[in-house]
């Protein structure tokens, strides 16, 4: 490997554990380039198979082991060449890959990158299950399909088993390679940003950079696969911690409980029953207070936050055009127009003709603004009514314009 480049870094995690957020954090550092999903594990396996069946066979007189080593070396050279060229083009020194599916290819990664460092990212099981269920209301991730097939009558069980198997595999890998693995918990990243990440960067051999948290969503990151919610975020949020309490406790099969509590304990999380008892739902009076507060915030969202966002971000989306009507149900006079027909966007109250319209509840809008719900997931789940829009790209850009 070129001496100008440090060893590669892989983020290993179960799906829905915050790897896209961590990717943005890593990519914001001046020394680290971290693109979207690259599937390097499966790529190395496929390239190795192709090279072993072709070029490795042309080395006459070599035994099978020599051919295997040749194919592995050539595969590594090809992948490293791509990644180092990309990293150099970014003016950086370390490349980092974050595809969750790489958990299926740990022996392959180890064989091709014996010098690699690994960030082992964990998140509480029930929060992962809740996030997975929200995404899976209309589609399943390919990684989830084997677990759905095993548990076709209980999707909660499927997502729980997914977390159990992958967390157990990740802990075993970490234990086998302690000198090259760094344990990181999602909850610590979002609640203790600097205290958690500064030691990580020391492990990777780079200096801590002040102001990193403020720059994570202010800089541009290359497009790529990952959590759509992260692409529309404007800051590191803590709102998703404890959302797993929305998952019915009764949906978790008893057969999973011993392994579940064991893994939760190894990671420093409370046992399942303790988790649910510590996260009781709010009382009726607190719900009413929240509803009143939400209603009072709607005007501020449009008059201040959306107005500022349009002024700040309009130039980034010149192809986003037309009159967009936003109907907020549950509040008086809850109709607003976002006029993007000109170079300067305008946000104004009142009902009038519009090219496109979106209708959502006041509570949902507040949750999206606070990072508790994803606008992408809300659209996919059908809880935002949309009229006149036949271009998903325009919807995504509108979300980025308003929420980034």
Steps between C-alpha positions, in 0.01 A plus 500: 500500500618850423674640807316831454180324602414362842340154536134484393214524747175303497188595695331175603143504626155351483265692272317800654776557755606847387773410252395771252520764772844366596598499134422872479700566816801310368475660157495846657849447647769658283702176483224242442293424188188293564260447207164320503456123481764342277446131584874441504462165671290352222709680237820341630339156505375536142827643367696228673286232339542656155876545535551149634314357203687708243835672554604280791470197270749644252784476750618160382655266751349674800311292753145583612614691806729721292214570261275588793759743639544656157126558458478649847795733439361618165157560651648703782707707255195579285281606791775696674579680174139614467471606863834679515427691180166605647660599830775698327243681286335606825831626634489248785710214636267232639211327328211361703226259384169456683281243322307307771497193276878476546417309819431205270853521357728545800738215401521648150583847632760359736667303222523800269566775756697346789608849610148645514349664807138445595243719671247267664180704526221380729151625585237379747311206354150643543589832337645306206185284484276808510695673224497181291124461542437859393705445185341162431137609492525530124820313415765279658872553474667209317700433817176444692344249261653180646365593844156584360491160330581335834234700685226573242229532767692735731701783348608619846660160552668525159661835577598387849669187366679714240649714780586196712694315232687802369584642840630162615712474185636850544588446866682177411699678228587782738620252763719321243663825380506735801806692382332605175141546618343799673161466668258787449140535617247708312359644821842628610563665164180704508508588871875546562636592161849627573567274801408197290662584168830659602638164627375334180698739282805439719454127431494579127816710529351842420455811710172615643356796308310766692155590368454162333141454622393835352650413161358147459184612319639829370750342259409306187536121506509286188172336407463133578287238666415545865232622738280759327424660834864599544509675164224735617642567847644832606669396826587205722178415684421294809128455434523143373637362827229297674267485199509123532240526776246542217558134410258272691694305760271203435631471145841372613501119525605356835758281328702812417504643853810325646721590202350848477562589864849348479603714203335812640695449823831452318445835330397682817132531410221422750327162479186495289249528784705775664507688170122498477448593864738797467322630193139533609269685257411859597188569704184646345576842650848508351356398163259794511782737589702369208209544259448861612871572463506345153212713376676816616817406313353469150515873420859515621593209273373676189576863588848441636645156431362431153548864395863492608554159338361617165720812504805296593449198275300624197809536280586132555181383324449720194296233319245483783215718374131577545256589775492251787202502736561357848180415687551446874198333656408550862574874519293802395605668174745218438564562131826642366643556153866452416551691177796363305397644164788748508865509598405624847274267690217646706310348793159656566182408692158453340326278250533554125552311178804274502672255269561245773360439847607308806273439799619380840405534865651762729635226726676329210657825378633571849641150526675537163646835602626351827651198329256254656354401164651488155323686222612227259351228719182703553452532123569129449251414774228712337446731800583804288235550231653620174321645199641591159851362554622226270874553552650351815817699433308824540356379831844408630641838396211680668578308818866590477413864431280528809656262751875522432 
